[in-house]
Amino acid sequence: MESRIISTEEDFLRGVRQDDAVVLKRLYKMHYPMILNLVLNNSGDEDEAKDLYQEGFMAFYEQVRREGFQLNCKIKTYIYSICRRLWLKRLGEKSKFSKKIKDDDDFHDLLEDEPFLAENEIKIEVMNMSMAKLGEPCKSLIEDFYVHHMSMGEISDKFGYTNAENAKNQKYKCLQRLKKIFFVNYNGNEGYDEY
């Protein structure tokens, strides 16, 4: 069942329109880490990220299935925009965020967000490329800390460091390497291959 090829944005959109469970499951898993990062980096926790993502994904699903709907950006950009607006609204309600979102904001009208979305999409692509170039053990160490929320003690045990402080030092070095790779790629210097 999972063996059929679903590779293009149109394949995914067609699958959503046809209520294809395989496509929906793949899309759901594919974009959750991006929303988890959004929430964790903006005063939220993992449970809030899960709730937000479910709500945002359902809004995406309903929009795509509306007759005449046209998507003018990548799926991940659209999902990110929906979830970002929902999260800003929640933060406003919790008074953790100074900018209030107007109640009449329409999350599926992306025109005013297009410069932000295009820039954000580029950054996500470059970060994915940079993580791929980073190599091991740095890639796994960073993912374990930031995505899987492992403690420095757990990372120390997993990677065989003598203590949590050594693991922390290694994480710092890995982040410095990632930052360097990211900015070289982001500034368009693809020939960079030091790491």
Backbone bond lengths (Angstrom), bond angles and torsions (degrees), N, CA, C in turn:
res aa  C-N    CA-C-N  psi(-1)  N-CA   C-N-CA  omega(-1)  CA-C   N-CA-C  phi
1 M - - - 1.455 - - 1.530 110.71 -
2 E 1.357 118.07 -43.63 1.461 121.92 -178.42 1.524 111.58 -78.47
3 S 1.359 118.00 -4.52 1.454 120.21 -171.32 1.528 113.43 -76.04
4 R 1.334 118.49 -19.17 1.469 118.03 -178.21 1.526 110.19 -68.02
5 I 1.313 114.94 152.33 1.461 120.51 -173.81 1.526 110.34 -86.90
6 I 1.327 114.69 123.72 1.466 122.05 175.10 1.524 104.16 -126.46
7 S 1.326 116.38 100.70 1.460 116.90 -172.35 1.525 114.40 -125.50
8 T 1.321 117.76 -30.06 1.457 118.74 -176.05 1.523 111.16 -96.61
9 E 1.320 115.24 162.55 1.471 120.62 176.29 1.529 109.90 -57.49
10 E 1.336 116.10 -39.42 1.475 120.10 -179.32 1.532 111.23 -65.42
11 D 1.353 116.94 -36.93 1.479 120.36 175.76 1.531 109.82 -58.66
12 F 1.335 115.31 -44.87 1.465 119.61 -179.30 1.529 111.30 -66.11
13 L 1.332 116.94 -44.77 1.468 120.22 -179.77 1.529 110.84 -63.01
14 R 1.333 116.14 -41.93 1.464 120.10 177.94 1.531 109.96 -60.48
15 G 1.328 115.97 -42.70 1.465 120.86 179.06 1.520 112.23 -61.83
16 V 1.344 116.55 -40.91 1.470 120.50 177.95 1.522 109.58 -64.14
17 R 1.341 116.41 -45.04 1.474 120.30 -179.36 1.524 111.71 -62.33
18 Q 1.349 116.15 -31.07 1.468 120.72 -179.67 1.529 111.76 -91.43
19 D 1.325 116.90 4.74 1.461 122.34 179.90 1.535 111.42 57.60
20 D 1.330 115.56 40.22 1.465 123.13 -177.96 1.533 109.77 -76.14
21 A 1.319 116.71 115.07 1.471 121.66 -175.05 1.529 112.28 -61.35
22 V 1.336 117.92 -37.55 1.467 121.52 -179.06 1.530 109.91 -64.71
23 V 1.328 116.19 -45.70 1.462 121.10 179.92 1.527 110.57 -64.41
24 L 1.324 116.63 -46.13 1.466 120.54 -179.44 1.524 111.24 -60.13
25 K 1.325 116.20 -42.71 1.470 120.48 -179.53 1.534 110.66 -64.13
26 R 1.340 115.55 -43.71 1.472 119.27 179.45 1.518 111.72 -63.83
27 L 1.324 116.62 -46.21 1.466 120.70 179.02 1.519 110.92 -60.66
28 Y 1.319 115.94 -43.15 1.466 121.24 -177.55 1.526 110.13 -60.37
29 K 1.330 116.94 -48.32 1.466 121.32 -178.93 1.527 111.55 -67.69
30 M 1.326 116.27 -36.92 1.458 122.38 -173.78 1.536 112.87 -62.58
31 H 1.335 116.61 -38.93 1.462 119.31 -170.94 1.524 114.47 -104.12
32 Y 1.329 117.78 -3.92 1.471 119.46 -179.61 1.537 112.91 -61.27
33 P 1.354 119.99 -44.64 1.473 118.57 -178.03 1.526 113.22 -56.46
34 M 1.327 116.98 -35.82 1.459 121.28 179.51 1.537 110.64 -62.77
35 I 1.335 116.95 -41.14 1.464 121.25 -178.56 1.530 110.04 -76.28
36 L 1.323 116.68 -35.10 1.464 120.27 175.07 1.530 109.74 -58.15
37 N 1.329 116.57 -45.96 1.473 120.50 177.80 1.520 111.73 -61.18
38 L 1.321 116.48 -43.50 1.465 120.96 178.94 1.529 110.68 -55.39
39 V 1.319 116.24 -48.86 1.467 121.18 -175.95 1.531 111.22 -70.95
40 L 1.332 117.16 -45.03 1.466 120.43 -178.45 1.524 111.55 -63.99
41 N 1.326 116.66 -33.16 1.468 120.18 -179.94 1.519 112.82 -83.70
42 N 1.335 116.92 -1.27 1.467 120.37 -177.66 1.529 111.02 -135.38
43 S 1.320 116.49 58.08 1.467 123.99 170.93 1.520 115.69 67.01
44 G 1.330 117.60 25.64 1.463 119.27 179.97 1.515 112.23 -122.82
45 D 1.342 115.56 174.10 1.460 120.43 177.20 1.532 109.68 -122.71
46 E 1.328 115.18 -179.80 1.465 120.58 -173.84 1.532 112.36 -64.14
47 D 1.329 117.35 -39.63 1.470 119.92 179.02 1.521 111.15 -63.19
48 E 1.335 115.87 -41.36 1.462 119.57 177.87 1.525 110.64 -65.20
49 A 1.339 116.34 -36.48 1.470 120.38 178.73 1.524 110.17 -64.13
50 K 1.337 116.97 -42.36 1.476 120.46 179.46 1.521 110.90 -63.07
51 D 1.331 116.42 -46.15 1.475 120.35 178.65 1.521 111.16 -61.21
52 L 1.319 115.36 -46.93 1.458 120.56 -178.93 1.525 110.32 -60.96
53 Y 1.328 116.28 -45.08 1.462 119.92 -176.85 1.528 111.15 -64.79
54 Q 1.326 117.17 -40.24 1.471 119.78 177.53 1.519 110.60 -60.89
55 E 1.318 116.11 -44.43 1.461 120.35 179.58 1.533 111.00 -65.34
56 G 1.327 116.06 -45.57 1.460 120.80 179.97 1.516 112.43 -65.02
57 F 1.335 116.50 -40.32 1.463 120.46 -179.40 1.531 110.40 -66.59
58 M 1.341 116.28 -39.18 1.467 119.22 177.66 1.527 110.70 -64.81
59 A 1.322 117.47 -38.70 1.469 120.70 177.55 1.530 109.73 -63.48
60 F 1.335 116.64 -43.00 1.463 121.54 176.60 1.531 110.32 -59.20
61 Y 1.321 115.97 -48.62 1.477 122.53 -179.11 1.534 110.68 -57.20
62 E 1.329 116.16 -47.23 1.466 120.30 -178.69 1.530 111.57 -65.87
63 Q 1.330 117.03 -38.64 1.464 120.03 179.24 1.528 111.52 -64.94
64 V 1.339 116.12 -46.81 1.463 120.51 -177.45 1.530 110.76 -62.17
65 R 1.329 117.24 -33.27 1.468 120.82 -177.99 1.533 113.12 -83.27
66 R 1.333 117.27 -5.28 1.471 119.63 176.47 1.523 110.18 -70.75
67 E 1.305 116.47 140.33 1.460 120.98 -179.58 1.525 110.02 -63.58
68 G 1.327 115.63 133.61 1.458 120.65 177.40 1.517 114.92 82.91
69 F 1.325 118.16 0.12 1.465 120.84 -178.83 1.528 110.28 -65.16
70 Q 1.326 117.12 132.92 1.468 123.15 176.28 1.526 108.58 -122.73
71 L 1.317 116.97 128.44 1.460 120.97 177.67 1.522 108.96 -95.68
72 N 1.329 117.07 122.49 1.464 121.50 -175.97 1.522 113.56 -106.77
73 C 1.324 116.79 15.16 1.458 121.14 176.47 1.524 106.84 -148.85
74 K 1.313 117.36 -178.79 1.463 119.74 177.96 1.527 110.06 -70.77
75 I 1.334 115.36 154.29 1.471 121.22 -179.93 1.521 110.30 -56.62
76 K 1.337 117.18 -46.70 1.475 119.19 -176.50 1.527 110.93 -63.78
77 T 1.331 117.10 -33.69 1.456 120.86 178.01 1.522 110.39 -66.22
78 Y 1.309 115.57 -40.80 1.467 121.11 -179.28 1.530 110.50 -66.57
79 I 1.340 116.06 -46.74 1.474 120.68 178.94 1.531 109.55 -62.10
80 Y 1.327 116.35 -42.72 1.466 120.36 179.50 1.528 110.38 -60.17
81 S 1.328 116.15 -43.78 1.465 120.52 -178.62 1.525 111.16 -62.97
82 I 1.328 116.57 -44.25 1.470 120.47 178.41 1.525 109.94 -59.68
83 C 1.330 115.74 -50.93 1.466 120.09 -176.61 1.522 111.46 -66.03
84 R 1.329 116.94 -36.48 1.463 120.39 178.77 1.524 110.43 -62.24
85 R 1.317 116.88 -45.86 1.461 120.19 179.04 1.522 111.65 -63.54
86 L 1.335 115.63 -43.24 1.465 119.22 178.27 1.524 110.61 -61.64
87 W 1.331 116.43 -41.39 1.469 120.33 -178.30 1.531 111.18 -68.40
88 L 1.330 116.92 -41.73 1.461 119.84 177.34 1.532 110.12 -60.18
89 K 1.318 115.88 -39.19 1.461 120.38 178.61 1.526 110.38 -63.38
90 R 1.334 115.72 -44.43 1.479 119.57 179.47 1.521 111.62 -64.68
91 L 1.321 115.80 -41.97 1.465 118.87 178.69 1.523 110.69 -63.02
92 G 1.318 116.23 -38.54 1.464 120.54 176.71 1.517 110.93 -61.34
93 E 1.337 116.16 -42.33 1.462 120.49 179.11 1.524 111.16 -65.58
94 K 1.324 116.53 -35.10 1.463 120.56 -179.75 1.526 111.68 -83.45
95 S 1.320 117.40 -0.73 1.478 123.87 -178.39 1.518 112.72 57.61
96 K 1.330 117.01 28.89 1.458 119.99 175.55 1.517 109.85 -94.53
97 F 1.305 116.54 -6.15 1.455 120.59 -173.31 1.507 108.40 -130.39
98 S 1.297 117.73 134.05 1.459 119.89 -173.53 1.522 113.08 -77.01
99 K 1.323 118.15 -29.10 1.464 120.42 -177.22 1.526 109.76 -84.64
100 K 1.311 116.74 123.22 1.463 121.20 176.40 1.520 109.52 -87.47
101 I 1.315 115.89 140.44 1.456 121.40 176.10 1.518 107.32 -96.43
102 K 1.317 116.87 130.40 1.464 120.01 -179.39 1.517 110.40 -65.84
103 D 1.328 116.38 143.37 1.456 120.92 -179.90 1.520 112.96 -63.10
104 D 1.338 116.38 -26.32 1.457 118.60 -177.56 1.532 112.40 -88.33
105 D 1.341 117.57 6.48 1.462 119.35 176.12 1.515 109.60 -59.03
106 D 1.297 116.00 133.55 1.456 120.86 -179.66 1.519 108.02 -108.31
107 F 1.335 117.11 108.68 1.450 119.27 -170.56 1.516 113.61 -65.41
108 H 1.334 118.68 -22.06 1.463 117.20 -178.39 1.524 113.17 -90.54
109 D 1.342 117.69 0.64 1.455 119.82 172.30 1.522 107.51 -93.81
110 L 1.321 116.56 100.86 1.461 120.93 -171.14 1.520 113.53 -95.27
111 L 1.329 118.30 4.23 1.458 119.88 -173.48 1.523 112.46 -56.74
112 E 1.343 117.06 -46.45 1.460 118.43 -176.71 1.519 112.04 -70.06
113 D 1.320 117.68 -19.07 1.460 121.51 -178.56 1.524 113.27 -95.83
114 E 1.335 117.94 -1.14 1.462 119.39 -172.18 1.526 114.01 -56.39
115 P 1.345 120.63 -45.79 1.475 117.86 178.89 1.527 111.62 -61.73
116 F 1.340 116.72 -41.93 1.464 120.99 178.31 1.527 110.34 -62.24
117 L 1.345 116.31 -45.54 1.465 120.66 -176.71 1.524 111.36 -64.51
118 A 1.324 116.69 -43.56 1.465 120.22 -179.49 1.526 109.73 -62.23
119 E 1.330 116.76 -45.43 1.461 121.54 -179.90 1.525 110.61 -64.20
120 N 1.329 116.06 -43.45 1.458 120.75 -179.67 1.525 111.19 -64.41
121 E 1.330 116.38 -40.10 1.462 120.71 179.29 1.523 110.44 -62.24
122 I 1.330 116.51 -41.93 1.464 120.59 178.10 1.529 109.82 -61.92
123 K 1.338 116.39 -44.65 1.471 120.01 -179.14 1.527 111.76 -62.38
124 I 1.328 116.45 -40.75 1.473 120.13 178.97 1.521 110.16 -63.16
125 E 1.333 116.80 -45.70 1.469 121.18 179.10 1.529 110.68 -60.43
126 V 1.342 116.00 -46.00 1.468 119.93 -178.53 1.526 110.32 -65.62
127 M 1.345 117.52 -38.76 1.464 120.10 178.48 1.530 110.55 -64.63
128 N 1.332 117.41 -42.03 1.470 120.40 177.11 1.526 111.10 -60.72
129 M 1.344 116.65 -44.01 1.462 121.45 177.29 1.526 110.52 -62.30
130 S 1.320 115.59 -43.08 1.468 120.51 -177.57 1.529 110.69 -65.35
131 M 1.330 116.49 -41.34 1.474 120.04 177.77 1.527 110.40 -62.45
132 A 1.341 116.61 -39.48 1.469 120.66 179.28 1.531 110.58 -64.81
133 K 1.337 116.78 -37.32 1.469 120.96 -179.81 1.522 112.35 -76.77
134 L 1.318 116.78 -20.39 1.466 121.39 -174.48 1.523 112.06 -61.86
135 G 1.324 116.55 -39.97 1.460 120.26 179.38 1.522 112.94 80.49
136 E 1.318 113.74 173.97 1.461 120.70 -178.86 1.515 110.13 -94.18
137 P 1.332 119.88 154.55 1.471 127.79 0.61 1.534 113.51 -83.56
138 C 1.346 116.32 -1.82 1.475 119.39 -173.64 1.530 112.57 -58.16
139 K 1.325 116.82 -43.68 1.463 120.58 -177.18 1.534 109.91 -58.68
140 S 1.324 116.67 -50.10 1.469 120.96 -179.10 1.519 111.80 -65.96
141 L 1.327 116.76 -39.27 1.459 120.94 -179.14 1.533 109.95 -62.05
142 I 1.323 116.86 -47.11 1.472 120.65 -179.60 1.525 110.75 -64.62
143 E 1.345 117.03 -43.37 1.464 120.05 178.54 1.531 110.84 -63.75
144 D 1.330 117.21 -41.93 1.469 120.08 179.94 1.528 110.92 -60.83
145 F 1.329 116.94 -40.35 1.463 120.09 -177.68 1.525 111.95 -75.67
146 Y 1.353 117.00 -50.71 1.462 120.35 -171.61 1.532 114.57 -87.93
147 V 1.320 117.47 -30.78 1.468 119.94 -178.05 1.521 111.11 -96.95
148 H 1.342 116.06 -45.71 1.478 120.06 -176.55 1.527 112.66 -93.75
149 H 1.327 116.97 -3.18 1.471 123.67 175.31 1.528 113.42 55.60
150 M 1.327 115.87 39.06 1.462 119.39 175.98 1.532 108.63 -76.52
151 S 1.315 115.26 147.47 1.472 119.88 178.03 1.532 109.28 -77.75
152 M 1.327 115.56 165.30 1.459 119.95 177.56 1.541 111.10 -62.61
153 G 1.331 115.98 -33.39 1.470 119.85 176.75 1.529 111.60 -63.79
154 E 1.336 115.80 -44.42 1.472 120.40 178.92 1.534 110.57 -64.82
155 I 1.326 115.77 -40.87 1.469 119.86 179.46 1.525 110.20 -66.08
156 S 1.328 116.02 -39.88 1.461 121.12 177.74 1.527 110.66 -58.29
157 D 1.346 115.89 -45.53 1.476 120.62 178.66 1.527 111.31 -64.82
158 K 1.318 116.04 -45.41 1.465 120.77 -176.38 1.526 111.92 -62.76
159 F 1.340 116.91 -42.94 1.461 120.52 -174.62 1.533 113.37 -95.99
160 G 1.333 116.79 -2.96 1.456 120.53 175.89 1.516 115.38 79.07
161 Y 1.350 116.70 26.53 1.468 119.62 175.30 1.528 108.46 -77.47
162 T 1.333 116.74 154.95 1.466 119.41 -175.39 1.525 112.66 -69.45
163 N 1.345 117.20 -29.10 1.468 119.80 176.92 1.534 110.19 -159.65
164 A 1.327 115.52 174.90 1.466 121.30 -177.06 1.527 111.90 -63.96
165 E 1.333 117.03 -32.81 1.462 121.04 -179.92 1.530 110.79 -64.26
166 N 1.340 116.34 -41.61 1.473 120.24 177.14 1.526 110.79 -64.33
167 A 1.336 116.47 -39.49 1.467 120.70 177.49 1.524 110.12 -62.57
168 K 1.340 115.52 -40.68 1.473 120.81 179.40 1.531 110.57 -63.50
169 N 1.334 116.60 -42.52 1.470 120.92 177.56 1.525 110.94 -62.01
170 Q 1.337 116.05 -40.99 1.465 119.94 179.41 1.530 110.70 -66.49
171 K 1.324 116.50 -39.36 1.470 120.38 177.64 1.530 109.84 -60.90
172 Y 1.323 116.65 -42.89 1.462 121.40 178.59 1.527 110.74 -59.73
173 K 1.335 116.81 -46.48 1.469 121.06 179.64 1.536 110.02 -62.06
174 C 1.332 115.98 -41.21 1.462 120.28 179.53 1.527 110.97 -63.76
175 L 1.325 116.41 -41.45 1.470 120.36 179.06 1.524 110.92 -64.71
176 Q 1.337 116.77 -38.40 1.463 120.11 178.28 1.532 109.93 -63.41
177 R 1.328 116.30 -42.77 1.468 120.35 178.19 1.521 110.14 -63.63
178 L 1.338 116.70 -44.70 1.465 120.80 -179.64 1.527 110.72 -61.17
179 K 1.338 115.89 -43.46 1.468 120.79 -179.53 1.535 110.13 -61.14
180 K 1.320 115.81 -42.95 1.459 120.72 -179.25 1.533 110.10 -63.95
181 I 1.330 116.88 -47.17 1.474 121.20 179.24 1.525 109.81 -62.08
182 F 1.336 116.57 -44.12 1.468 121.19 -178.59 1.526 110.79 -58.63
183 F 1.333 117.36 -51.25 1.467 119.51 -174.92 1.520 112.50 -68.95
184 V 1.329 117.54 -33.54 1.465 119.40 175.92 1.534 109.24 -65.27
185 N 1.335 116.98 -45.66 1.470 120.52 178.83 1.522 111.09 -66.33
186 Y 1.321 116.56 -41.47 1.460 121.54 -176.87 1.525 111.28 -64.70
187 N 1.320 115.97 -34.71 1.462 119.97 178.66 1.519 112.68 -84.00
188 G 1.340 116.22 5.56 1.458 120.94 172.03 1.510 115.66 86.51
189 N 1.323 118.42 13.89 1.454 120.35 179.75 1.522 109.26 -96.01
190 E 1.337 115.74 78.07 1.463 121.06 -175.18 1.530 113.87 -67.42
191 G 1.322 117.26 -16.85 1.447 119.11 -176.62 1.519 114.15 -73.94
192 Y 1.309 116.91 -3.03 1.464 122.08 -176.53 1.512 110.07 -71.07
193 D 1.326 117.99 122.46 1.468 119.37 -177.31 1.515 112.43 -142.52
194 E 1.309 116.60 29.32 1.469 119.69 -175.68 1.517 111.63 -63.84
195 Y 1.359 116.61 -34.66 1.463 118.84 -176.07 1.505 110.08 -109.96
